[in-house]
Amino acid sequence: MLTAGNTLNGIVIQPRSCNCDFRCRASNSTGVSVKKYNRDGFFIDKNGKLRSFNHKKLSRKRCGSLRGKGWKYGSGFVDGIFPVLSPTAQQILRFVQREVDSNTIWDAFDSLPPTHATWDDLINVSVQLRLNKKWDPIVLICEWILKRSSFHPDVMCFNLLIEAYGQKSLHKKAEFTYLELLDSRCIPTEDTYALLLKAYCMSGLLEKAEAVFREMRKYGLPPSAVVYNSYIDGLLKGGNPQKAVEIFQRMKRDCCQPSTETYTLMINLYGKASKSFMALKLFNEMRSHKCKPNICTYTALVNAFAREGLCEKAEEIFEQLQGAGIEPDVYAYNALMEAYSRAGYPYGAAEIFSLMQHMGCEPDRASYNIMVDAYGRAGLHEDAQAVFEEMKRLGITPTMKSHMLLLTAYSKTGNVAKCEGVINQMHKSGLKPDTFVINSMLNMYGRLGQFEKMEEVLTAMEKGSYAADISTYNILINIYGRGGFIEKMEGLFQSLPAKRLKPDVVTWTSRLAAYSRKKLYRRCLEIFEEMIDAGCYPDGGTAKVLISACSSEDQIEQVTTLVRTMHKDMKTALPIYFNLYG
């Protein structure tokens, strides 16, 4: 039993029944229960007179840790300080994380006294939940404050709720919360606009996002780096990196100085697009503008080089991180391990793993997954299995990704029995294999020519056991095409619209490749034109396949002209293929 308060009147939170784990009641100093807080609001003032007040007008002074304050967007904590939870707040936190019924939670909250301490506890709990990205409990707490409590919510409460709705892709509710904020005569902060803008971006509502900029100027708030960062982050999370680049350029045109977070976001963007040279260019730009990189910036750049297997460059940036006096964390070490893994140096990754432990940095689940992947990529499946077993021995529960990496290791060697064993192990662990895992099995059966097993898996997927996606059919179309089963390949391709699946560039290129191998040049051109008419544009792989279908210089010239006309982005890529295949 936890008690908080003074010696005269303590607040005790304890179970009320087996159906509800949480209730607040008052007790006097002798421990005898007294009635719940009187909602009429009577109290005795310092002169001994009976006075009353209106709960709905209860004002919270700007004092205490969090009252009336916003938070620095994206920092992950309020006012630079992690919330310190009182014993009551800790019990509230455990309760909302355990209880799933909203009515039960709200009924329990109704028993809380409307005091400053209660307000601080609720806001501190919400901030802690925000740190843990637990959005549903935040919604329950803030909605209770708005709809059922006697508290008058401040801008921080509204900001928490707008962010929670945005993270849940509930942009309409986020917008309604913003309107409620205005109706309650709260003054929106730049954090408010940043969070609303991000909610729109994550839902793909770019016109509404632009309207937020206009709304800010209406209230005399020019968009700051905080708002631009939110815009860029929202676009990235909404899958629109091209627009994010445009907003970054606009930010600079508007003479808004990009912050460390801005550059980190953009370095991440180029890293994920396998454009490490652009990521490095931005890194150098930020330093030339006296913008100091932090550990997240360095890690993002190491990751950018890691994705392309450029381990020497990654190590160089890692050394710069250490030279800047920054202590590498597990994410930085993992990024460097990933670089060696993708470059095909599993023992280099293992050395970094050992160094991390030697430096007192504890490896996490991702560290072990990277090592499983490193050994798997190098064909060292026994070492991959040993790391997997060590992870379990240490009490680290393997995830779907852990099993997937081990499966891939055995798949590379064509060890069907081991792969099937991994699938069985997943079932025993309570993990249901996802589409990606099943697609890997399809691909392995196909590569090994075990078409019967491959088709059995496909039948199971189509019956609803697993959801087949376009990648599933890309694998099948590629395998049938390679095997010369043109009719089966075409049958699958033609069936896609009925399955509500749209062919992507891999689908079209795999289909083209089947005819390219037979040097059926005219048929390839017909399919290529179908591809363009369907609104799917070629990539470098498509160009390579088309060139391989050519059997004369005239045909190569014709393909060159056609592709460059249809897809301007191919202009720089095509000469490479023409030199190789011309």
C-alpha positions as CSV (number, residue, x, y, z in Angstrom):
1,M,0.0,0.0,0.0
2,L,1.5,3.4,-1.1
3,T,0.6,6.6,0.8
4,A,1.4,10.1,-0.3
5,G,0.5,13.4,1.4
6,N,0.9,15.1,4.7
7,T,0.4,13.5,8.1
8,L,-3.1,14.8,8.5
9,N,-4.7,13.6,5.3
10,G,-3.1,10.9,3.1
11,I,-4.2,9.6,-0.3
12,V,-4.1,5.8,-0.4
13,I,-4.4,3.8,-3.6
14,Q,-5.3,0.2,-3.3
15,P,-7.3,-2.6,-5.0
16,R,-11.0,-2.2,-4.6
17,S,-12.1,-5.6,-6.0
18,C,-10.9,-8.4,-8.2
19,N,-12.4,-6.6,-11.2
20,C,-10.7,-3.3,-10.7
21,D,-7.1,-3.0,-9.5
22,F,-7.1,0.7,-8.8
23,R,-9.0,3.1,-6.5
24,C,-8.2,6.2,-4.6
25,R,-9.7,6.9,-1.2
26,A,-8.9,9.3,1.6
27,S,-7.9,8.4,5.2
28,N,-7.2,10.4,8.2
29,S,-4.1,10.0,10.3
30,T,-5.6,7.2,12.3
31,G,-6.2,5.1,9.2
32,V,-10.0,5.3,9.4
33,S,-11.6,5.8,6.0
34,V,-13.5,9.1,5.4
35,K,-15.8,10.0,2.6
36,K,-14.7,10.8,-0.9
37,Y,-13.7,14.4,-1.6
38,N,-16.8,16.6,-1.5
39,R,-17.6,17.8,-5.0
40,D,-19.4,20.9,-3.5
41,G,-15.9,22.3,-2.9
42,F,-16.2,23.6,0.7
43,F,-13.1,24.3,2.7
44,I,-12.0,26.2,5.8
45,D,-9.8,29.2,5.2
46,K,-6.9,30.4,7.3
47,N,-9.3,32.5,9.4
48,G,-11.4,29.5,10.2
49,K,-14.4,30.5,8.0
50,L,-16.3,28.0,5.7
51,R,-15.7,29.0,2.1
52,S,-16.6,27.3,-1.2
53,F,-15.2,27.3,-4.8
54,N,-16.1,26.1,-8.2
55,H,-14.1,23.0,-9.3
56,K,-14.5,23.9,-13.0
57,K,-12.6,27.1,-12.3
58,L,-9.8,25.5,-10.4
59,S,-6.7,27.3,-11.5
60,R,-3.3,25.7,-11.5
61,K,-0.5,28.2,-10.8
62,R,2.6,28.2,-12.9
63,C,4.6,26.2,-10.3
64,G,5.8,22.7,-9.8
65,S,7.6,20.6,-12.4
66,L,5.3,20.6,-15.4
67,R,2.2,22.7,-14.8
68,G,1.4,25.1,-17.6
69,K,4.5,24.2,-19.6
70,G,5.0,22.7,-23.0
71,W,7.9,20.5,-24.0
72,K,10.7,20.7,-26.4
73,Y,9.5,18.9,-29.5
74,G,11.2,15.6,-30.2
75,S,13.5,15.8,-27.2
76,G,11.8,12.9,-25.6
77,F,11.5,14.7,-22.2
78,V,9.9,17.7,-20.7
79,D,11.9,20.9,-20.2
80,G,15.1,18.8,-20.4
81,I,14.3,16.7,-17.3
82,F,12.9,13.2,-17.2
83,P,9.7,13.1,-15.1
84,V,10.2,12.0,-11.5
85,L,7.2,9.9,-10.5
86,S,5.8,10.1,-7.0
87,P,4.7,6.8,-5.4
88,T,1.1,7.6,-6.4
89,A,2.1,8.4,-10.0
90,Q,4.1,5.1,-10.2
91,Q,0.9,3.2,-9.2
92,I,-1.2,5.1,-11.7
93,L,1.4,4.3,-14.4
94,R,1.3,0.6,-13.6
95,F,-2.5,0.7,-13.5
96,V,-3.0,2.3,-16.9
97,Q,-0.4,0.0,-18.5
98,R,-2.2,-3.1,-17.1
99,E,-5.9,-2.1,-17.4
100,V,-7.4,-2.1,-20.9
101,D,-11.0,-1.1,-20.2
102,S,-11.4,2.7,-20.6
103,N,-14.5,2.8,-18.4
104,T,-12.7,1.1,-15.5
105,I,-9.8,3.6,-15.8
106,W,-12.0,6.6,-15.9
107,D,-14.1,5.3,-12.9
108,A,-10.8,5.0,-11.0
109,F,-9.7,8.5,-12.0
110,D,-13.0,9.9,-10.8
111,S,-12.0,8.9,-7.3
112,L,-8.9,11.1,-7.4
113,P,-9.0,14.4,-5.5
114,P,-8.7,17.5,-7.8
115,T,-5.5,18.8,-6.3
116,H,-2.3,20.2,-7.7
117,A,-0.5,16.9,-6.7
118,T,-3.0,14.9,-8.7
119,W,-2.5,17.1,-11.8
120,D,1.3,16.7,-11.5
121,D,1.0,12.9,-11.2
122,L,-1.3,12.6,-14.2
123,I,0.9,14.8,-16.4
124,N,4.1,13.1,-15.2
125,V,2.6,9.7,-16.0
126,S,1.6,11.0,-19.5
127,V,5.1,12.2,-20.2
128,Q,6.6,8.9,-19.1
129,L,4.1,7.1,-21.4
130,R,5.2,9.4,-24.2
131,L,8.8,8.4,-23.6
132,N,7.8,4.8,-24.0
133,K,5.6,5.6,-27.0
134,K,2.5,4.3,-25.3
135,W,-0.1,6.4,-27.0
136,D,-3.4,4.7,-26.0
137,P,-3.0,5.4,-22.3
138,I,-2.1,9.0,-23.0
139,V,-5.3,9.4,-24.9
140,L,-7.3,7.9,-22.0
141,I,-5.7,10.2,-19.4
142,C,-5.9,13.4,-21.4
143,E,-9.5,12.7,-22.6
144,W,-10.5,12.1,-19.0
145,I,-9.0,15.5,-18.0
146,L,-10.9,17.2,-20.8
147,K,-14.2,15.4,-20.5
148,R,-14.8,14.3,-17.0
149,S,-12.4,16.0,-14.6
150,S,-12.7,19.3,-12.8
151,F,-9.3,20.4,-14.0
152,H,-9.0,23.1,-16.6
153,P,-6.5,21.6,-19.2
154,D,-3.5,23.7,-20.3
155,V,-1.6,23.7,-23.6
156,M,0.6,20.8,-22.5
157,C,-2.4,18.5,-22.0
158,F,-3.7,19.4,-25.4
159,N,-0.2,19.0,-27.0
160,L,0.1,15.5,-25.5
161,L,-3.3,14.5,-26.9
162,I,-2.6,16.0,-30.4
163,E,0.6,14.1,-30.6
164,A,-1.0,10.8,-29.4
165,Y,-3.7,11.1,-32.0
166,G,-1.2,12.0,-34.7
167,Q,0.9,8.9,-33.8
168,K,-2.2,6.8,-34.1
169,S,-2.9,8.4,-37.6
170,L,-6.2,9.8,-36.2
171,H,-5.7,13.2,-37.9
172,K,-9.4,14.2,-37.5
173,K,-9.2,13.8,-33.8
174,A,-6.0,15.7,-33.6
175,E,-7.6,18.5,-35.5
176,F,-10.7,18.5,-33.2
177,T,-8.4,18.6,-30.2
178,Y,-6.7,21.7,-31.7
179,L,-10.1,23.4,-32.1
180,E,-10.9,22.5,-28.5
181,L,-7.6,24.1,-27.4
182,L,-8.7,27.3,-29.2
183,D,-12.2,27.1,-27.7
184,S,-10.8,26.8,-24.2
185,R,-8.8,30.0,-24.8
186,C,-5.4,28.3,-24.5
187,I,-2.7,29.9,-26.6
188,P,-1.2,27.4,-29.0
189,T,2.6,27.1,-29.0
190,E,5.0,26.2,-31.8
191,D,4.9,22.7,-30.4
192,T,1.1,22.6,-31.0
193,Y,1.5,23.5,-34.6
194,A,4.5,21.2,-35.1
195,L,2.5,18.2,-33.7
196,L,-0.6,19.0,-35.7
197,L,1.4,19.5,-38.9
198,K,3.1,16.1,-38.3
199,A,-0.2,14.4,-37.8
200,Y,-1.4,15.7,-41.2
201,C,1.9,14.6,-42.9
202,M,1.7,11.1,-41.5
203,S,-1.8,10.8,-43.0
204,G,-0.7,12.2,-46.3
205,L,-2.7,15.4,-46.0
206,L,-0.2,17.9,-47.4
207,E,-2.7,20.6,-48.2
208,K,-3.8,20.7,-44.5
209,A,-0.1,20.7,-43.4
210,E,0.5,23.8,-45.5
211,A,-2.6,25.3,-43.9
212,V,-0.9,25.0,-40.5
213,F,1.9,27.3,-41.8
214,R,-0.7,29.9,-42.8
215,E,-2.4,29.5,-39.4
216,M,0.9,30.1,-37.6
217,R,1.5,33.3,-39.6
218,K,-2.0,34.4,-38.8
219,Y,-1.1,34.3,-35.1
220,G,2.3,36.0,-35.7
221,L,4.4,32.8,-35.3
222,P,6.8,32.4,-38.2
223,P,7.7,28.7,-38.7
224,S,10.8,27.8,-36.7
225,A,13.3,24.9,-37.0
226,V,11.0,23.0,-34.6
227,V,8.1,23.2,-37.0
228,Y,10.2,22.5,-40.1
229,N,11.7,19.5,-38.3
230,S,8.2,18.2,-37.5
231,Y,7.1,18.7,-41.1
232,I,10.2,16.8,-42.4
233,D,9.8,14.0,-39.8
234,G,6.1,13.7,-40.6
235,L,6.8,13.4,-44.3
236,L,9.4,10.8,-43.8
237,K,7.1,8.7,-41.6
238,G,4.3,9.2,-44.1
239,G,6.6,7.8,-46.9
240,N,7.2,11.0,-48.8
241,P,11.0,11.6,-48.8
242,Q,10.9,13.7,-52.0
243,K,8.6,16.2,-50.4
244,A,10.8,16.2,-47.3
245,V,13.8,17.3,-49.5
246,E,11.6,20.1,-50.9
247,I,10.7,21.3,-47.4
248,F,14.3,21.3,-46.4
249,Q,15.2,23.5,-49.3
250,R,12.3,25.8,-48.5
251,M,13.5,26.0,-44.9
252,K,16.9,27.3,-46.1
253,R,15.2,29.7,-48.6
254,D,13.1,31.1,-45.8
255,C,16.4,31.8,-43.9
256,C,15.4,29.4,-41.1
257,Q,18.7,27.9,-39.8
258,P,18.5,24.1,-39.9
259,S,19.2,22.6,-36.5
260,T,21.2,19.5,-35.5
261,E,17.9,17.5,-35.6
262,T,17.2,18.9,-39.1
263,Y,20.5,17.6,-40.5
264,T,20.1,14.3,-38.7
265,L,16.7,13.8,-40.3
266,M,18.1,14.6,-43.7
267,I,21.2,12.4,-43.3
268,N,18.9,9.5,-42.3
269,L,16.8,10.2,-45.4
270,Y,19.8,10.0,-47.8
271,G,21.2,7.0,-45.9
272,K,18.0,5.0,-46.3
273,A,18.0,5.9,-50.0
274,S,21.6,4.5,-50.3
275,K,23.0,8.0,-51.1
276,S,25.8,8.1,-48.6
277,F,27.6,10.7,-50.6
278,M,24.7,13.1,-50.1
279,A,24.5,12.3,-46.4
280,L,28.3,13.1,-46.1
281,K,27.7,16.3,-48.0
282,L,25.1,17.4,-45.6
283,F,27.3,16.4,-42.6
284,N,30.1,18.7,-43.9
285,E,27.6,21.5,-44.6
286,M,26.3,21.4,-41.0
287,R,29.8,21.6,-39.6
288,S,30.6,24.5,-41.9
289,H,27.6,26.3,-40.5
290,K,28.9,25.8,-37.0
291,C,26.0,23.4,-36.3
292,K,27.4,20.8,-33.9
293,P,26.6,17.1,-34.7
294,N,25.4,15.0,-31.8
295,I,25.6,11.2,-31.3
296,C,22.4,10.7,-33.4
297,T,23.9,12.6,-36.3
298,Y,27.1,10.5,-36.2
299,T,25.2,7.3,-35.9
300,A,22.9,8.3,-38.8
301,L,26.0,8.9,-41.0
302,V,27.6,5.6,-39.9
303,N,24.3,3.9,-40.8
304,A,24.3,5.6,-44.2
305,F,27.7,4.1,-45.1
306,A,26.8,0.7,-43.4
307,R,23.8,0.3,-45.8
308,E,26.2,0.4,-48.7
309,G,28.8,-1.8,-47.0
310,L,31.3,1.0,-46.9
311,C,33.0,-0.2,-43.7
312,E,36.1,2.0,-44.0
313,K,34.0,5.2,-44.3
314,A,31.8,4.0,-41.5
315,E,34.8,3.4,-39.3
316,E,36.2,6.9,-40.2
317,I,33.0,8.6,-39.0
318,F,32.9,6.4,-35.9
319,E,36.4,7.6,-35.1
320,Q,35.3,11.2,-35.6
321,L,32.5,10.6,-33.1
322,Q,35.0,9.5,-30.5
323,G,37.3,12.4,-31.4
324,A,34.5,14.8,-30.7
325,G,34.5,13.5,-27.1
326,I,31.2,11.5,-27.5
327,E,30.9,8.1,-25.8
328,P,29.5,5.6,-28.4
329,D,26.3,4.0,-27.3
330,V,24.8,0.6,-28.4
331,Y,23.2,2.2,-31.5
332,A,26.6,3.6,-32.7
333,Y,28.3,0.3,-32.2
334,N,25.5,-1.6,-33.9
335,A,25.7,0.8,-36.9
336,L,29.5,0.0,-37.2
337,M,28.8,-3.7,-36.9
338,E,26.2,-3.5,-39.6
339,A,28.8,-1.9,-41.9
340,Y,31.2,-4.8,-41.5
341,S,28.3,-7.3,-41.9
342,R,27.1,-5.8,-45.2
343,A,30.7,-5.6,-46.5
344,G,31.1,-9.3,-46.0
345,Y,33.4,-9.2,-43.0
346,P,31.7,-11.1,-40.2
347,Y,34.8,-11.4,-38.1
348,G,35.2,-7.6,-38.3
349,A,31.7,-7.3,-36.9
350,A,32.6,-9.8,-34.2
351,E,35.6,-7.6,-33.2
352,I,33.3,-4.6,-32.8
353,F,30.9,-6.7,-30.7
354,S,33.7,-7.7,-28.4
355,L,35.0,-4.1,-28.2
356,M,31.5,-2.9,-27.2
357,Q,31.4,-5.4,-24.3
358,H,35.0,-4.5,-23.3
359,M,34.0,-0.8,-23.2
360,G,31.1,-1.6,-20.8
361,C,28.4,-1.1,-23.4
362,E,25.9,-4.0,-23.1
363,P,24.8,-5.5,-26.5
364,D,21.1,-5.5,-27.1
365,R,18.8,-7.8,-29.2
366,A,19.7,-5.8,-32.3
367,S,23.4,-6.5,-31.7
368,Y,22.9,-10.2,-31.7
369,N,20.6,-10.0,-34.7
370,I,23.4,-8.2,-36.6
371,M,25.8,-10.9,-35.7
372,V,23.4,-13.6,-36.9
373,D,23.0,-11.7,-40.1
374,A,26.8,-11.2,-40.5
375,Y,27.6,-14.9,-40.2
376,G,24.5,-15.8,-42.4
377,R,25.6,-13.4,-45.2
378,A,29.0,-15.0,-45.2
379,G,27.6,-18.6,-45.4
380,L,28.7,-19.4,-41.8
381,H,25.4,-20.8,-40.7
382,E,26.8,-22.7,-37.8
383,D,28.2,-19.5,-36.3
384,A,24.9,-17.8,-36.9
385,Q,23.1,-20.6,-35.0
386,A,25.6,-20.3,-32.2
387,V,24.9,-16.6,-31.8
388,F,21.2,-17.3,-31.9
389,E,21.5,-19.9,-29.1
390,E,23.7,-17.6,-27.0
391,M,21.1,-14.9,-27.3
392,K,18.5,-17.3,-25.9
393,R,20.9,-18.5,-23.2
394,L,21.3,-14.9,-22.0
395,G,17.5,-14.5,-21.7
396,I,17.1,-12.3,-24.7
397,T,13.9,-13.5,-26.5
398,P,14.4,-13.9,-30.3
399,T,12.0,-11.9,-32.3
400,M,10.5,-12.6,-35.7
401,K,13.5,-10.8,-37.2
402,S,15.9,-13.0,-35.3
403,H,14.3,-16.1,-36.7
404,M,14.1,-14.5,-40.1
405,L,17.9,-13.9,-40.2
406,L,18.6,-17.4,-39.1
407,L,16.3,-18.7,-41.8
408,T,18.0,-16.6,-44.4
409,A,21.4,-18.0,-43.3
410,Y,20.2,-21.6,-43.9
411,S,18.4,-20.6,-47.0
412,K,21.6,-19.4,-48.6
413,T,23.1,-22.8,-48.2
414,G,19.9,-24.5,-49.5
415,N,19.4,-26.4,-46.2
416,V,15.7,-27.1,-46.4
417,A,15.5,-29.2,-43.3
418,K,17.1,-26.5,-41.1
419,C,14.8,-23.8,-42.6
420,E,11.7,-25.9,-41.9
421,G,13.1,-26.4,-38.4
422,V,13.3,-22.6,-37.9
423,I,9.7,-22.3,-39.0
424,N,8.7,-25.0,-36.5
425,Q,10.7,-23.3,-33.7
426,M,8.8,-20.0,-34.5
427,H,5.5,-21.8,-34.0
428,K,6.7,-23.3,-30.7
429,S,7.7,-19.8,-29.5
430,G,4.3,-18.5,-30.2
431,L,5.4,-16.5,-33.2
432,K,3.3,-16.7,-36.4
433,P,5.5,-16.4,-39.5
434,D,4.7,-13.3,-41.4
435,T,4.4,-12.9,-45.2
436,F,8.1,-12.0,-45.4
437,V,9.1,-15.3,-43.8
438,I,6.8,-17.3,-46.0
439,N,8.1,-15.5,-49.1
440,S,11.6,-16.5,-48.2
441,M,10.5,-20.2,-48.0
442,L,8.8,-19.8,-51.4
443,N,12.0,-18.4,-52.9
444,M,14.2,-21.1,-51.5
445,Y,11.9,-23.9,-52.7
446,G,11.8,-22.3,-56.2
447,R,15.6,-21.8,-56.4
448,L,16.1,-25.5,-55.5
449,G,13.5,-26.6,-58.1
450,Q,11.1,-28.0,-55.4
451,F,8.1,-26.6,-57.3
452,E,5.6,-28.9,-55.5
453,K,6.5,-27.6,-52.1
454,M,6.5,-24.0,-53.5
455,E,3.0,-24.5,-54.9
456,E,1.8,-26.0,-51.6
457,V,2.9,-22.9,-49.7
458,L,1.2,-20.7,-52.3
459,T,-2.0,-22.7,-52.0
460,A,-1.9,-22.3,-48.2
461,M,-1.4,-18.6,-48.6
462,E,-4.3,-18.2,-51.0
463,K,-6.6,-20.1,-48.7
464,G,-6.0,-17.4,-46.1
465,S,-3.4,-18.9,-43.8
466,Y,-1.0,-16.0,-44.7
467,A,-1.5,-12.8,-46.6
468,A,0.2,-12.9,-50.0
469,D,1.5,-9.6,-51.3
470,I,3.0,-8.4,-54.5
471,S,6.5,-9.6,-53.4
472,T,5.0,-13.2,-53.2
473,Y,4.0,-13.1,-56.8
474,N,7.2,-11.3,-57.9
475,I,9.1,-14.3,-56.5
476,L,6.8,-16.8,-58.4
477,I,6.9,-14.8,-61.7
478,N,10.7,-14.7,-61.5
479,I,11.1,-18.4,-60.7
480,Y,8.6,-19.5,-63.4
481,G,10.2,-17.1,-65.9
482,R,13.7,-18.4,-65.1
483,G,12.5,-22.0,-65.5
484,G,10.9,-21.3,-68.9
485,F,7.3,-21.8,-67.7
486,I,6.0,-18.9,-69.6
487,E,2.3,-19.9,-69.5
488,K,2.4,-20.3,-65.7
489,M,4.2,-17.0,-65.4
490,E,1.7,-15.2,-67.6
491,G,-1.2,-16.8,-65.8
492,L,0.0,-15.4,-62.5
493,F,0.6,-12.0,-63.9
494,Q,-2.9,-11.8,-65.4
495,S,-4.4,-12.9,-62.1
496,L,-3.0,-9.9,-60.1
497,P,-5.9,-7.4,-60.8
498,A,-8.4,-10.0,-59.4
499,K,-6.3,-10.3,-56.3
500,R,-6.2,-6.4,-56.0
501,L,-2.5,-6.3,-56.4
502,K,-0.8,-3.8,-58.7
503,P,2.4,-5.0,-60.5
504,D,5.5,-2.9,-59.5
505,V,8.8,-2.4,-61.3
506,V,10.1,-5.8,-60.0
507,T,7.0,-7.6,-61.4
508,W,7.3,-6.1,-64.9
509,T,11.1,-6.5,-65.0
510,S,10.8,-10.2,-63.9
511,R,8.3,-10.8,-66.7
512,L,10.5,-9.0,-69.2
513,A,13.5,-11.1,-68.2
514,A,11.7,-14.3,-69.1
515,Y,11.4,-13.2,-72.8
516,S,14.8,-11.4,-72.7
517,R,16.5,-14.8,-72.1
518,K,14.9,-16.1,-75.2
519,K,16.0,-13.0,-77.2
520,L,12.4,-12.2,-78.0
521,Y,13.2,-8.5,-78.6
522,R,9.9,-7.4,-80.0
523,R,7.9,-9.1,-77.3
524,C,10.1,-7.3,-74.7
525,L,9.3,-3.9,-76.3
526,E,5.6,-4.7,-76.2
527,I,5.7,-5.5,-72.5
528,F,7.9,-2.4,-71.9
529,E,5.2,-0.2,-73.5
530,E,2.5,-2.0,-71.4
531,M,4.6,-1.2,-68.3
532,I,4.8,2.5,-69.2
533,D,1.1,2.7,-70.1
534,A,0.3,1.2,-66.6
535,G,2.2,4.1,-65.0
536,C,5.1,2.0,-63.8
537,Y,8.5,3.5,-64.7
538,P,11.7,1.5,-65.3
539,D,14.7,1.4,-63.1
540,G,18.3,0.3,-63.9
541,G,17.4,-3.4,-63.7
542,T,14.7,-2.9,-66.3
543,A,17.2,-1.2,-68.6
544,K,19.7,-4.0,-68.1
545,V,17.1,-6.7,-69.0
546,L,16.0,-4.8,-72.2
547,I,19.6,-4.4,-73.3
548,S,20.2,-8.1,-72.8
549,A,17.3,-8.8,-75.2
550,C,19.0,-7.0,-78.0
551,S,21.0,-8.8,-80.7
552,S,22.2,-5.9,-82.8
553,E,23.5,-2.3,-82.5
554,D,20.3,-1.0,-84.1
555,Q,18.2,-2.6,-81.4
556,I,20.4,-1.2,-78.6
557,E,20.1,2.3,-80.1
558,Q,16.3,1.9,-80.3
559,V,16.1,0.8,-76.7
560,T,18.3,3.7,-75.6
561,T,16.0,6.2,-77.3
562,L,12.9,4.6,-76.0
563,V,13.9,4.3,-72.3
564,R,15.4,7.8,-72.2
565,T,12.2,9.2,-73.6
566,M,9.9,7.3,-71.2
567,H,12.0,7.8,-68.1
568,K,14.3,10.9,-67.8
569,D,15.9,9.6,-64.6
570,M,17.5,6.8,-66.6
571,K,19.8,9.1,-68.6
572,T,22.7,8.8,-66.2
573,A,22.3,5.2,-65.5
574,L,21.8,3.8,-69.0
575,P,25.3,4.5,-70.4
576,I,26.8,2.1,-67.8
577,Y,24.6,-0.7,-69.1
578,F,25.2,0.2,-72.7
579,N,28.9,0.0,-72.2
580,L,28.5,-3.4,-70.6
581,Y,26.1,-4.9,-73.1
582,G,26.6,-2.9,-76.3
